[in-house]
Amino acid sequence: MKPRIGVTSGGKNVREYLSAVEAAGGTAVHLAPTNSAPSSALAGLDGIVFSGGVDVDPARYGAAPHRLTDTPSRERDDFEFALVRAAFERCMPTLAICRGVQVANVAFGGSLHQHVPDVVGERIPHRVLTADGRALRGLVDAHVVTIEADSRLAALAGTACVTGSRHHQSVDRVADGFRVVARTADGIVEALEPADAAWFWLGVQWHPESTLGLDAGASAKIFAALIAAAAGAATARSRPDPFDRPGARR
């Protein structure tokens, strides 16, 4: 059985995330915002992807909205904040992408920069517009992330990687229990991992779902690692308890 991977989304680009999960060998399950309990949304899943989308409500980290901050989706915020905490408590394999890593950071007590150019200028392009005014979805040659050698991410992508990038917000104060494992040269946080998690949990600020096949396999390896971890979790969960039978002695 292929591991079942939930993919959160409130936007039109969900197909790209679903396709990336399926290409890596998982069965993708779209998780639209709902008022149901996190336990219901996570039931039957072996892993989860928190996807990109509109900006997190600044009220969640005690800030007034910047003039360029999106109108928040409170329904999606409510759903994903509860879900990211519940998945973490269950030690569920997790990949948090762009908005996803921002949701996780804020959900666990961190904060965000609401407009990256205000903080570091535009020496490093974090969002590049094409001729039709849309954000470039491929690799941004000048967007190079430096990765901590002792991180889970480095084992997948090496210690430096050219990535895609289409964000204007980023992690500011890092939530307790997490560590920064990648940055661009201007200091912007590009990836987080839990400080001591024994399971697969990775948050990246860029978009590996959009660059499969473009970055010497790094994006594909990120999704493959999620699927491998989820498959392991599924196998462990389905393995029968040897003591769960009549007459068994613990």
Order of alpha helices (4+ residues) and beta strands (2+ residues): beta-alpha-beta-alpha-beta-alpha-beta-alpha-beta-alpha-beta-alpha-beta-beta-beta-beta-beta-alpha
